[in-house]
Amino acid sequence: MISMDVKTSNIITMIAGVIFIGLGINNILHSSQWWRYVTFIIGIIIFAMGAYGYKTGRRF
């Protein structure tokens, strides 16, 4: 594992969150199962953790 500073790892976490949100939106548009919302919600949670960590300068 590459050692990263906290800021970089939080940016990567936010990018992962955005990807999950995008996948969630895609699932919502193209399917009708309840679990399509799970990806979207996970994405929001991941993004929020990254944004919080970036703001406070800490890893969650």
MDTraj code that builds the backbone (N, CA, C; nanometers):
import mdtraj as md
import numpy as np

residues = "MET ILE SER MET ASP VAL LYS THR SER ASN ILE ILE THR MET ILE ALA GLY VAL ILE PHE ILE GLY LEU GLY ILE ASN ASN ILE LEU HIS SER SER GLN TRP TRP ARG TYR VAL THR PHE ILE ILE GLY ILE ILE ILE PHE ALA MET GLY ALA TYR GLY TYR LYS THR GLY ARG ARG PHE".split()
xyz = np.array([
    [0.0852, -0.1204, 0.0000],
    [0.0000, 0.0000, 0.0000],
    [0.0882, 0.1247, 0.0000],
    [0.0546, 0.2173, -0.0833],
    [0.1299, 0.3422, -0.0920],
    [0.0913, 0.4295, 0.0275],
    [0.1883, 0.4843, 0.0961],
    [0.1567, 0.5740, 0.2070],
    [0.1151, 0.7097, 0.1509],
    [-0.0002, 0.7557, 0.1963],
    [-0.0542, 0.8829, 0.1474],
    [-0.0808, 0.9736, 0.2655],
    [-0.0814, 1.1030, 0.2397],
    [-0.1235, 1.1932, 0.3460],
    [-0.2762, 1.1880, 0.3570],
    [-0.3249, 1.2441, 0.4644],
    [-0.4681, 1.2370, 0.4957],
    [-0.5516, 1.3057, 0.3876],
    [-0.5039, 1.4191, 0.3398],
    [-0.5776, 1.4955, 0.2384],
    [-0.5986, 1.4124, 0.1118],
    [-0.4924, 1.3479, 0.0650],
    [-0.5006, 1.2656, -0.0563],
    [-0.5972, 1.1494, -0.0378],
    [-0.5877, 1.0801, 0.0752],
    [-0.6757, 0.9658, 0.0984],
    [-0.8220, 1.0090, 0.1089],
    [-0.8471, 1.1266, 0.1652],
    [-0.9839, 1.1772, 0.1716],
    [-1.0364, 1.2177, 0.0339],
    [-0.9502, 1.2719, -0.0514],
    [-0.9904, 1.3041, -0.1890],
    [-1.0280, 1.1758, -0.2621],
    [-0.9475, 1.0699, -0.2456],
    [-0.9766, 0.9405, -0.3082],
    [-1.1097, 0.8854, -0.2555],
    [-1.1347, 0.9008, -0.1253],
    [-1.2615, 0.8576, -0.0665],
    [-1.3783, 0.9326, -0.1293],
    [-1.3639, 1.0642, -0.1489],
    [-1.4708, 1.1440, -0.2111],
    [-1.4941, 1.1017, -0.3556],
    [-1.3853, 1.0724, -0.4289],
    [-1.3990, 1.0261, -0.5675],
    [-1.4746, 0.8932, -0.5708],
    [-1.4399, 0.8017, -0.4793],
    [-1.5103, 0.6732, -0.4701],
    [-1.6587, 0.6958, -0.4410],
    [-1.6882, 0.7903, -0.3526],
    [-1.8266, 0.8246, -0.3213],
    [-1.9024, 0.8734, -0.4434],
    [-1.8382, 0.9597, -0.5225],
    [-1.9005, 1.0124, -0.6449],
    [-1.9285, 0.8987, -0.7435],
    [-1.8334, 0.8044, -0.7557],
    [-1.8517, 0.6892, -0.8451],
    [-1.9722, 0.6062, -0.8000],
    [-1.9826, 0.5795, -0.6691],
    [-2.0964, 0.5045, -0.6168],
    [-2.2282, 0.5778, -0.6394],
    [-2.2289, 0.7105, -0.6201],
    [-2.3497, 0.7905, -0.6448],
    [-2.3900, 0.7788, -0.7917],
    [-2.2906, 0.7874, -0.8804],
    [-2.3166, 0.7725, -1.0237],
    [-2.3749, 0.6367, -1.0571],
    [-2.3167, 0.5309, -0.9992],
    [-2.3699, 0.3961, -1.0203],
    [-2.5114, 0.3843, -0.9663],
    [-2.5351, 0.4456, -0.8515],
    [-2.6685, 0.4440, -0.7911],
    [-2.7717, 0.5117, -0.8794],
    [-2.7372, 0.6276, -0.9339],
    [-2.8279, 0.7001, -1.0248],
    [-2.8551, 0.6151, -1.1485],
    [-2.7500, 0.5539, -1.2033],
    [-2.7646, 0.4663, -1.3196],
    [-2.8589, 0.3503, -1.2879],
    [-2.8434, 0.2893, -1.1700],
    [-2.9309, 0.1789, -1.1284],
    [-3.0758, 0.2247, -1.1136],
    [-3.0952, 0.3420, -1.0545],
    [-3.2306, 0.3955, -1.0346],
    [-3.2984, 0.4178, -1.1699],
    [-3.2224, 0.4677, -1.2670],
    [-3.2790, 0.4953, -1.3998],
    [-3.3100, 0.3681, -1.4787],
    [-3.2342, 0.2611, -1.4556],
    [-3.2442, 0.1430, -1.5417],
    [-3.3014, 0.0183, -1.4752],
    [-3.3454, 0.0263, -1.3497],
    [-3.4020, -0.0934, -1.2866],
    [-3.5148, -0.0563, -1.1929],
    [-3.5823, -0.1565, -1.1440],
    [-3.6992, -0.1297, -1.0603],
    [-3.6959, -0.2060, -0.9275],
    [-3.5780, -0.2569, -0.8883],
    [-3.5665, -0.3269, -0.7605],
    [-3.5335, -0.2282, -0.6477],
    [-3.5679, -0.2661, -0.5270],
    [-3.5442, -0.1796, -0.4106],
    [-3.3957, -0.1559, -0.3868],
    [-3.3112, -0.2559, -0.4164],
    [-3.1685, -0.2460, -0.3839],
    [-3.0950, -0.1433, -0.4689],
    [-3.1594, -0.0923, -0.5747],
    [-3.0941, 0.0107, -0.6572],
    [-3.0604, 0.1338, -0.5731],
    [-3.1392, 0.1594, -0.4687],
    [-3.1152, 0.2761, -0.3821],
    [-2.9968, 0.2555, -0.2892],
    [-2.9623, 0.1283, -0.2607],
    [-2.8544, 0.0975, -0.1669],
    [-2.7212, 0.1555, -0.2159],
    [-2.6897, 0.1344, -0.3448],
    [-2.5643, 0.1866, -0.4015],
    [-2.5583, 0.3380, -0.3882],
    [-2.6703, 0.4048, -0.4174],
    [-2.6795, 0.5502, -0.4104],
    [-2.6546, 0.5991, -0.2678],
    [-2.7188, 0.5340, -0.1699],
    [-2.7047, 0.5717, -0.0284],
    [-2.5619, 0.5471, 0.0197],
    [-2.5026, 0.4316, -0.0183],
    [-2.3638, 0.4020, 0.0179],
    [-2.2712, 0.5101, -0.0383],
    [-2.2966, 0.5516, -0.1630],
    [-2.2165, 0.6570, -0.2253],
    [-2.2214, 0.7869, -0.1479],
    [-2.3412, 0.8244, -0.1031],
    [-2.3569, 0.9471, -0.0239],
    [-2.2802, 0.9354, 0.1074],
    [-2.2892, 0.8194, 0.1731],
    [-2.2191, 0.7972, 0.2996],
    [-2.0671, 0.8047, 0.2794],
    [-2.0159, 0.7357, 0.1757],
    [-1.8718, 0.7369, 0.1467],
    [-1.8246, 0.8797, 0.1181],
    [-1.9007, 0.9527, 0.0346],
    [-1.8639, 1.0898, 0.0006],
    [-1.8638, 1.1783, 0.1250],
    [-1.9659, 1.1631, 0.2094],
    [-1.9763, 1.2424, 0.3322],
    [-1.8578, 1.2151, 0.4253],
    [-1.8172, 1.0877, 0.4378],
    [-1.7022, 1.0536, 0.5214],
    [-1.5755, 1.1182, 0.4672],
    [-1.5573, 1.1144, 0.3346],
    [-1.4410, 1.1762, 0.2723],
    [-1.4395, 1.3269, 0.2906],
    [-1.5552, 1.3889, 0.2709],
    [-1.5665, 1.5344, 0.2845],
    [-1.5419, 1.5773, 0.4289],
    [-1.5965, 1.5020, 0.5246],
    [-1.5764, 1.5321, 0.6665],
    [-1.4285, 1.5191, 0.7033],
    [-1.3660, 1.4109, 0.6576],
    [-1.2239, 1.3881, 0.6849],
    [-1.1376, 1.4968, 0.6236],
    [-1.1737, 1.5393, 0.5032],
    [-1.0980, 1.6433, 0.4327],
    [-1.1079, 1.7758, 0.5073],
    [-1.2277, 1.8057, 0.5572],
    [-1.2508, 1.9311, 0.6294],
    [-1.1793, 1.9347, 0.7632],
    [-1.1854, 1.8240, 0.8362],
    [-1.1260, 1.8203, 0.9703],
    [-0.9773, 1.7823, 0.9669],
    [-0.9314, 1.7331, 0.8503],
    [-0.7917, 1.6930, 0.8377],
    [-0.7612, 1.5612, 0.9065],
    [-0.8656, 1.4808, 0.9298],
    [-0.8481, 1.3521, 0.9961],
    [-0.9065, 1.2415, 0.9088],
    [-0.8604, 1.1201, 0.9363],
    [-0.9192, 1.0029, 0.8749],
    [-1.0368, 0.9610, 0.9630],
    [-1.1487, 0.9237, 0.9031],
    [-1.2676, 0.8870, 0.9826],
    [-1.2451, 0.7609, 1.0638],
])
top = md.Topology()
chain = top.add_chain()
for i, resn in enumerate(residues, 1):
    res = top.add_residue(resn, chain, resSeq=i)
    for name in ("N", "CA", "C"):
        top.add_atom(name, md.element.get_by_symbol(name[0]), res)
traj = md.Trajectory(xyz[None], top)
